[in-house]
Amino acid sequence: MKINDKMKIRTVAGENIVIMQDSAGSDMTRVVALNESALWLYNQLTGQEFEVDDVARMLTDEYEVNEADARKDAEAWVAEMKKNGLIL
């Protein structure tokens, strides 16, 4: 899977949000806020292919989290990103 390159991150009122970009401009009706760890993952994985296992490994390397919790968080992050069209 891969991060959707039609999405752009903007900081608005202190919140990191993802905005859909297309040929007509920006769709401000679909906005997704990212917390610090979600934004970190998004930035680290942009432009490359990855799997849930890669996300889990990144979480255990960056944060003090055990493998089981990292796997559960990685699965949740990927599912939410897919649901919002942020991962293809």
N, C-alpha and C positions, 0 to 999 in steps of 0.2 A: 504494500500500500504506500501511498505518497500523500503529502500535504497538498491540498488544492491550491495551485499557484494563482488562482483568480481572486484569492482572498488577500486583504491587506490589513495589517495591524495599525491601529491608531490609538493614541492616548487622549481620552476625552474626560475632563473633570476628574483626573486621577485614576480612571479606569482604563485598563487595556482591553480594547474591543476589536473584533474582527469584522470587517465590512466586505460584503460581496462586491467585486469589481466586474464589470462587463463592458462591452463596446459602447453601451449607452451611458456609462458613468457608474456611480455608486448606488447601491440599493440600501438606503438607510432604514428600510422596514425590517430587515433581517440583520440584527446585531447580536453578537455573542461576546460576553465578557469572559476574560481569562484571568484566573488568579496567577500568582507568581510562579508556581510550579508548572501549571498548564502552559503559561507563556514561555517558560524556559524550554519545555519539551518541544513546543511548536517551533521555536527559533532553532533549536539544535537539529531538528529533523527536516526542516524545510530544504527542499531540493534533493532529497535522497529517498531511496526505497527503504522500508523498515517493516518489521513485524512486531507483534505484541511482546515477544521475548526481548527484542531490542529495547523497547520502552521500559520494561521491567528492570533490565540490567542497568539502564541509565539511572533509574530511580534509586537502585541500591548503591550505585557508585556515587551519586550526588547527595543523597539524603540518608539519614540514619534510620533505615527501614529494613525489615527482614524480607527474605525472598517471597514468602507467601503473601504478605501485605503488598509488596511491590507489584506482584503479578495481578492481584485483585485490583489495585489502583490503575495499573496499566490497561487492563481489560475495560475498566469503567471509562477511562480517558478516551481510549480508542472508540468505544461504543458511542460516547457522547459526541466526539468529533465527527464520526460518520453520520450520526443522526442529523447534525447541523450542516452537513455537506463540506466539512473542512478537511476530510480525508477522502481520497478517491480509491 
